[in-house]
Structure formats: C-alpha cells, structure tokens
Amino acid sequence: MNIIAHGKTDKGLKRSRNEDSFIVDSEHNLFIVADGMGGHASGDVASSLAVETTRDFVKKALADSEITWPFGINQSLDREINILSSGMKLANRYIYNESKGMGTTMVTMLISGSKAYICYIGDSRVYRIRNGKIEQITEDHSLLAEEIKRGTITQEEAKTNSLRHVITRAIGVGTEIQCDCAVNDIISGDTFLLCSDGLSGKLEDHEMLDIITKNRELDYACDTLISGANRNGGDDNITAILVRCN
C-alpha cells in the first residue's frame, strides 16, 4: 500500500492564536489532529502535549513488542487499537496532572497493512472518500450529536444551534477518558480526511468531497479546504490532514 499524506493548520479569521495541533508521521503512517478547547486555559498547550505524547507512545510501542502497557491491554481489541488508546490515555494523564482546566479533542489514525485503525474523543473527525462518496467514520461526542440520535433535533437545525460546539468528552478534563475506536478496511484509491471542527463546521460534506476529488495534489487540496472554511466565516482554528492510499 502506497500512502501519501499532507496536513495544514490555520488560526482562522477570528481567533488570536491557534489551539489546534496535528502530526503527519509518514514513517509510521500515524496521523493525529487535536483541537485545544477554546475558553479553557492553554488549549494550545493541551493539544500540543496530547499529539506529542500519543505519537511518542505509538512509536515506542511499534518498535517494542514487549512494551509495558501503562493501562493494561484489552485482549479483545487489535494491538493497534490498544496502542492508540493507550497513547491517548497517557496524554490524558499528563494533561490532567499538568494543570486543571486544559483540555483537547483528539482523533488518531494508524495505518497498518490494509487497515486503518482509528481512536477518537471529542468532535474532531475522520472522513473516508471512496468511489466518489464521502462518509464520516467517527461520531461526534457532543450535546447536539446526542440530541440528533434521540431525534429531538435535525441535522439541519443543528448547524445553527448555539450548543453545536459543546462537547461531552475530551482529553485532560478528568482522571480517565473513554475513547471510541474503529477499524476500517482500505481499498486502493481511498482518501481519508482528519479535521478539526473549524473545517467540518464551515464546509458541507459535499463541498469537502468536491475539493478533495478535484485536487490530486494533497497540499493544494488542504489549502483549498482551509480557504473555503475561512471564506465561510473562519470562526475557529482550522486543521486538515489528507491521507491517500493507492
């Protein structure tokens, strides 16, 4: 599997600093986006610490089959999922102990063989583009996502609801976290988009699909995605990683 990837972040038009962080580690096929929680102390520090801690643990675990698992291992899950979730739990411990009030969302993806292993917490997302269609792989951990599931609000109504940015889970706000995980089979031609809500909240799925499918160069596609989010308001920090598998 030939994998190429590119990532970019932008503070947007209305924020004084960028609290998003990301990592594109092509050597290990590891990709991470974290969105520091706005309104909390040092969101940029939280997101940076989260991605660096998770990356360092993943690299160590991939290099050492006899690694000591800091939180134990779930034998019912793939080793790759255990690696990602352990890295995220370690990040949560460090951030929580560093300072109360720091927090961040996080989405991680590790590609191994013909599978994409994904762990996430909060409302940063992974999309898969396949055969001209875009599909959201992750589920938002947010108040509105819960209301949509209950049927008390529609997807259309959620776009303008004042609670659309209120998340229900995050790294760093408690002693423990619960992250969700997914394993996706990859076929040649798949493209994955990892992003913060500064992108997904400003571009419709069909707009992101159109940009990605029309731009073969991933760096230009990332630039165009971010420009589109800024053109539609740029209210938040914006981060996008594109991963193409051939």
TISEZA-591974 format. One record per residue (C-alpha): residue in three letters; x, y, z. Coordinates in steps of 0.02 Angstrom, whole numbers. Each point is the difference from the previous one (the first is absolute). Layout:
<code: ala | u: X | v: Y | w: Z>
...
END
This chain:
<code: met | u: 0 | v: 0 | w: 0>
<code: asn | u: 74 | v: 166 | w: -56>
<code: ile | u: -52 | v: 139 | w: 119>
<code: ile | u: 24 | v: 187 | w: -24>
<code: ala | u: -58 | v: 131 | w: 123>
<code: his | u: 0 | v: 186 | w: 32>
<code: gly | u: -65 | v: 108 | w: 142>
<code: lys | u: -27 | v: 184 | w: 32>
<code: thr | u: -68 | v: 109 | w: 140>
<code: asp | u: -58 | v: 181 | w: 3>
<code: lys | u: -60 | v: 110 | w: 143>
<code: gly | u: -149 | v: 61 | w: -101>
<code: leu | u: -62 | v: 177 | w: -12>
<code: lys | u: -68 | v: 34 | w: 174>
<code: arg | u: 117 | v: -86 | w: 124>
<code: ser | u: 155 | v: 84 | w: 68>
<code: arg | u: 97 | v: -164 | w: 12>
<code: asn | u: -6 | v: -176 | w: -68>
<code: glu | u: -47 | v: -131 | w: 130>
<code: asp | u: -2 | v: -143 | w: -128>
<code: ser | u: 147 | v: -120 | w: -17>
<code: phe | u: 32 | v: -140 | w: -124>
<code: ile | u: 128 | v: -130 | w: -46>
<code: val | u: 35 | v: -84 | w: -167>
<code: asp | u: 122 | v: -141 | w: 35>
<code: ser | u: 22 | v: -84 | w: -168>
<code: glu | u: 135 | v: -116 | w: 66>
<code: his | u: -124 | v: -86 | w: 115>
<code: asn | u: -158 | v: 45 | w: -99>
<code: leu | u: -66 | v: 89 | w: 154>
<code: phe | u: -113 | v: 151 | w: -16>
<code: ile | u: -70 | v: 106 | w: 143>
<code: val | u: -108 | v: 155 | w: 17>
<code: ala | u: -36 | v: 84 | w: 168>
<code: asp | u: -106 | v: 153 | w: 33>
<code: gly | u: 41 | v: 91 | w: 162>
<code: met | u: -158 | v: 49 | w: 90>
<code: gly | u: -42 | v: 183 | w: -26>
<code: gly | u: -35 | v: 97 | w: 158>
<code: his | u: 109 | v: -115 | w: 104>
<code: ala | u: 173 | v: 38 | w: 63>
<code: ser | u: 138 | v: -38 | w: -123>
<code: gly | u: -98 | v: -97 | w: -131>
<code: asp | u: 149 | v: 11 | w: -115>
<code: val | u: 111 | v: -79 | w: 132>
<code: ala | u: -126 | v: -140 | w: 27>
<code: ser | u: -16 | v: -43 | w: -184>
<code: ser | u: 188 | v: 5 | w: -27>
<code: leu | u: 35 | v: -109 | w: 152>
<code: ala | u: -136 | v: -121 | w: -54>
<code: val | u: 65 | v: -30 | w: -176>
<code: glu | u: 182 | v: -11 | w: 54>
<code: thr | u: -35 | v: -120 | w: 144>
<code: thr | u: -107 | v: -112 | w: -109>
<code: arg | u: 126 | v: 0 | w: -142>
<code: asp | u: 145 | v: -42 | w: 116>
<code: phe | u: -94 | v: -147 | w: 77>
<code: val | u: -55 | v: -67 | w: -169>
<code: lys | u: 178 | v: 6 | w: -66>
<code: lys | u: 64 | v: -88 | w: 155>
<code: ala | u: -135 | v: -134 | w: -6>
<code: leu | u: 26 | v: -35 | w: -186>
<code: ala | u: 187 | v: -23 | w: 30>
<code: asp | u: -16 | v: -111 | w: 155>
<code: ser | u: -113 | v: -152 | w: -1>
<code: glu | u: 34 | v: -26 | w: 185>
<code: ile | u: -51 | v: 174 | w: 54>
<code: thr | u: -78 | v: 24 | w: 171>
<code: trp | u: -180 | v: 57 | w: -20>
<code: pro | u: -32 | v: 147 | w: 119>
<code: phe | u: -187 | v: -37 | w: 12>
<code: gly | u: -2 | v: -185 | w: -37>
<code: ile | u: -55 | v: -76 | w: -165>
<code: asn | u: -172 | v: -47 | w: -64>
<code: gln | u: 25 | v: -171 | w: -78>
<code: ser | u: -162 | v: 16 | w: -99>
<code: leu | u: 69 | v: 146 | w: -100>
<code: asp | u: 134 | v: 9 | w: -135>
<code: arg | u: 174 | v: 43 | w: 62>
<code: glu | u: -3 | v: 158 | w: -105>
<code: ile | u: -159 | v: 60 | w: 88>
<code: asn | u: 79 | v: -37 | w: 168>
<code: ile | u: 152 | v: 102 | w: -51>
<code: leu | u: -102 | v: 152 | w: -53>
<code: ser | u: -117 | v: -4 | w: 149>
<code: ser | u: 144 | v: -22 | w: 122>
<code: gly | u: 90 | v: 148 | w: -76>
<code: met | u: -156 | v: 106 | w: 19>
<code: lys | u: -26 | v: -56 | w: 180>
<code: leu | u: 181 | v: 44 | w: 38>
<code: ala | u: -27 | v: 172 | w: -76>
<code: asn | u: -154 | v: 22 | w: 108>
<code: arg | u: 99 | v: -42 | w: 157>
<code: tyr | u: 138 | v: 124 | w: -42>
<code: ile | u: -118 | v: 141 | w: -46>
<code: tyr | u: -114 | v: -26 | w: 150>
<code: asn | u: 149 | v: -3 | w: 118>
<code: glu | u: 81 | v: 150 | w: -83>
<code: ser | u: -140 | v: 121 | w: 32>
<code: lys | u: -186 | v: -7 | w: 35>
<code: gly | u: -97 | v: 85 | w: -136>
<code: met | u: 102 | v: -50 | w: -152>
<code: gly | u: -92 | v: -108 | w: -124>
<code: thr | u: 1 | v: -60 | w: -180>
<code: thr | u: -92 | v: -109 | w: -123>
<code: met | u: 101 | v: -128 | w: -95>
<code: val | u: -16 | v: -116 | w: -149>
<code: thr | u: 138 | v: -124 | w: -42>
<code: met | u: 22 | v: -116 | w: -148>
<code: leu | u: 132 | v: -135 | w: -23>
<code: ile | u: 12 | v: -92 | w: -166>
<code: ser | u: 72 | v: -175 | w: 6>
<code: gly | u: -12 | v: -120 | w: -146>
<code: ser | u: -168 | v: 28 | w: -84>
<code: lys | u: -90 | v: 66 | w: 154>
<code: ala | u: -25 | v: 170 | w: 78>
<code: tyr | u: -9 | v: -3 | w: 190>
<code: ile | u: -88 | v: 151 | w: 74>
<code: cys | u: -24 | v: 63 | w: 178>
<code: tyr | u: -83 | v: 164 | w: 45>
<code: ile | u: -77 | v: 108 | w: 135>
<code: gly | u: -96 | v: 162 | w: -23>
<code: asp | u: -61 | v: 72 | w: -164>
<code: ser | u: 154 | v: -5 | w: -112>
<code: arg | u: -42 | v: -116 | w: -143>
<code: val | u: 58 | v: -129 | w: -127>
<code: tyr | u: -83 | v: -11 | w: -170>
<code: arg | u: 31 | v: -131 | w: -134>
<code: ile | u: -15 | v: 44 | w: -184>
<code: arg | u: -31 | v: -154 | w: -108>
<code: asn | u: -71 | v: -20 | w: -175>
<code: gly | u: -57 | v: 180 | w: -8>
<code: lys | u: -89 | v: -2 | w: 168>
<code: ile | u: 45 | v: 72 | w: 170>
<code: glu | u: -42 | v: -86 | w: 164>
<code: gln | u: 29 | v: 59 | w: 178>
<code: ile | u: 86 | v: -143 | w: 91>
<code: thr | u: 0 | v: 75 | w: 175>
<code: glu | u: -147 | v: 57 | w: 107>
<code: asp | u: 6 | v: 167 | w: 90>
<code: his | u: 3 | v: -3 | w: 189>
<code: ser | u: -109 | v: 153 | w: 16>
<code: leu | u: -166 | v: 54 | w: 73>
<code: leu | u: -75 | v: 27 | w: -172>
<code: ala | u: 56 | v: -170 | w: -63>
<code: glu | u: -92 | v: -78 | w: 147>
<code: glu | u: -157 | v: 102 | w: -38>
<code: ile | u: 7 | v: -50 | w: -183>
<code: lys | u: 9 | v: -183 | w: 51>
<code: arg | u: -152 | v: 25 | w: 111>
<code: gly | u: -93 | v: 82 | w: -143>
<code: thr | u: -33 | v: 161 | w: 96>
<code: ile | u: 95 | v: 106 | w: -127>
<code: thr | u: 39 | v: -19 | w: -185>
<code: gln | u: 169 | v: 9 | w: -85>
<code: glu | u: -55 | v: 161 | w: -84>
<code: glu | u: -56 | v: 79 | w: 164>
<code: ala | u: 164 | v: -51 | w: 82>
<code: lys | u: 101 | v: 107 | w: -121>
<code: thr | u: -58 | v: 161 | w: 81>
<code: asn | u: -33 | v: -60 | w: 177>
<code: ser | u: 96 | v: 97 | w: 133>
<code: leu | u: 54 | v: -163 | w: 84>
<code: arg | u: 84 | v: -72 | w: -157>
<code: his | u: 175 | v: 18 | w: 73>
<code: val | u: -37 | v: -72 | w: 172>
<code: ile | u: 92 | v: -166 | w: 14>
<code: thr | u: -37 | v: -138 | w: 124>
<code: arg | u: 171 | v: -84 | w: 4>
<code: ala | u: 177 | v: 69 | w: -8>
<code: ile | u: 178 | v: -38 | w: 48>
<code: gly | u: 66 | v: 83 | w: 158>
<code: val | u: -161 | v: 44 | w: 92>
<code: gly | u: -11 | v: -155 | w: 109>
<code: thr | u: 106 | v: -139 | w: 72>
<code: glu | u: -62 | v: -125 | w: -130>
<code: ile | u: -62 | v: 8 | w: -179>
<code: gln | u: -111 | v: -107 | w: -109>
<code: cys | u: 54 | v: 5 | w: -182>
<code: asp | u: -93 | v: -85 | w: -141>
<code: cys | u: 91 | v: -106 | w: -129>
<code: ala | u: -29 | v: -68 | w: -175>
<code: val | u: 90 | v: -112 | w: -123>
<code: asn | u: -24 | v: 33 | w: -186>
<code: asp | u: 55 | v: -109 | w: -145>
<code: ile | u: 93 | v: 102 | w: -131>
<code: ile | u: -18 | v: -22 | w: -187>
<code: ser | u: 112 | v: 80 | w: -130>
<code: gly | u: -56 | v: 178 | w: -36>
<code: asp | u: -68 | v: 37 | w: 174>
<code: thr | u: 35 | v: 172 | w: 71>
<code: phe | u: -22 | v: 44 | w: 183>
<code: leu | u: -30 | v: 174 | w: 69>
<code: leu | u: 39 | v: 37 | w: 182>
<code: cys | u: -58 | v: 172 | w: 57>
<code: ser | u: -49 | v: 113 | w: 143>
<code: asp | u: -174 | v: 72 | w: 10>
<code: gly | u: 65 | v: 164 | w: -68>
<code: leu | u: -6 | v: -87 | w: -169>
<code: ser | u: -149 | v: -118 | w: 16>
<code: gly | u: -104 | v: 138 | w: 78>
<code: lys | u: 26 | v: 117 | w: -147>
<code: leu | u: -5 | v: -114 | w: -152>
<code: glu | u: -138 | v: -121 | w: -47>
<code: asp | u: 50 | v: -180 | w: -34>
<code: his | u: -33 | v: 21 | w: -186>
<code: glu | u: 111 | v: 155 | w: -5>
<code: met | u: 145 | v: -93 | w: 82>
<code: leu | u: -26 | v: -146 | w: -120>
<code: asp | u: 2 | v: 116 | w: -150>
<code: ile | u: 162 | v: 83 | w: 54>
<code: ile | u: 89 | v: -164 | w: 39>
<code: thr | u: -53 | v: -90 | w: -159>
<code: lys | u: 45 | v: 147 | w: -112>
<code: asn | u: 174 | v: 28 | w: 73>
<code: arg | u: 121 | v: -144 | w: -20>
<code: glu | u: 139 | v: 95 | w: 88>
<code: leu | u: -35 | v: -22 | w: 185>
<code: asp | u: 89 | v: 158 | w: 55>
<code: tyr | u: -106 | v: 104 | w: -118>
<code: ala | u: -157 | v: -93 | w: 55>
<code: cys | u: 38 | v: 41 | w: 183>
<code: asp | u: 29 | v: 182 | w: -45>
<code: thr | u: -166 | v: 5 | w: -93>
<code: leu | u: -95 | v: -81 | w: 142>
<code: ile | u: 67 | v: 128 | w: 124>
<code: ser | u: -32 | v: 144 | w: -119>
<code: gly | u: -179 | v: -60 | w: -18>
<code: ala | u: -26 | v: -5 | w: 188>
<code: asn | u: 72 | v: 175 | w: 16>
<code: arg | u: -109 | v: 62 | w: -142>
<code: asn | u: -151 | v: -64 | w: 95>
<code: gly | u: 44 | v: 95 | w: 157>
<code: gly | u: 161 | v: -73 | w: 71>
<code: asp | u: -72 | v: 10 | w: 176>
<code: asp | u: 116 | v: -134 | w: 71>
<code: asn | u: 173 | v: -74 | w: -24>
<code: ile | u: 4 | v: -116 | w: -150>
<code: thr | u: 102 | v: -158 | w: -23>
<code: ala | u: -5 | v: -129 | w: -139>
<code: ile | u: 102 | v: -157 | w: -36>
<code: leu | u: -26 | v: -95 | w: -163>
<code: val | u: 63 | v: -179 | w: -16>
<code: arg | u: -10 | v: -86 | w: -170>
<code: cys | u: 22 | v: -187 | w: -17>
<code: asn | u: 46 | v: -80 | w: -167>
END
